[in-house]
Amino acid sequence: MKTYFYERTAYKLSNEPVPNCFIKLDDHFDRSPAVNERPGHLAVILAESICLRMADVEMYAFLIEDARKRHGLEKGSDVKAAILTRSFLFGYLGAACSLLECSAMTLALVYDLPLAPAERTFRNGDFWHQLVTQQPNVHRRYHAMRLFFNEVLRWSDETVTRIPPLVVSHNQFGPFSSREMHLRVLDEEDIDLPQLTGEPQHLTWLDPLLLHDRWKPRLLSLCEKLCHDIEAFS
């Protein structure tokens, strides 16, 4: 029996197609005696947990794009779009970080790693040690993504400076600069807020939608890998 776990996520409310890896995983659940005997099987819970977070990532990306479309013509729209972009980006980064945390938890549970719940995270060096010790082939597949994981976690940790108040943007570009400049956020490491209070600096700024374009294929690749592991588990 199919579980349709992906229909209990934001994909249900979206025009975005459900990634094929989740459809295929539910096809497997349909054929799995273990899942059919236990509707609340851990594999289904893990699958839905991963899917709902990926759906949230895509939902926030849509909201960021929609904000600039909706507030493109009316008076004061530049400020509205910039405010909404920042608010939705906080949600986007939170969803992406949560997807990684859920991914580490999934691997720890699927492969029965001897880790406490708080230790099931890609941030934890012992997580990687346990994974390579017990499942070297699995470790090899995920270790290749470790630099990407670190990038996502770093963005999430550095929101205070990477998503600065609009006054910083006005100071750097001028209050009457192009609308697109005020939709951008800082793509810089090791920046402290006091550094942004003086004269305009040569800093790297990034449109959040370009960040999503960069991350989405890798996040989907992560979901595909996890679906493979969940399928083997069930």
Secondary structure, 3 states (H helix, E strand, C coil): CCCCHHHHCHHHHCCCCCCHHHHHHHHHHHHCHHHHHCCCCHHHHHHHHHHHHHHHHHHHHHHHHHHHHHCCCCCCHHHHHHHHHHHHHHHHHHHHHHHHHHHHHHHHHHCCCCCCHHHCCCCCHHHHHHHHHHCHHHHHHHHCCHHHHHHHHHHHHCHHHHCCCHHHHHHHHCCCCCHHHHHCEECCCCCCHHHHCCCCCCCCEECHHHHHHHHHHHHHHHHHHHHHHHHHHC
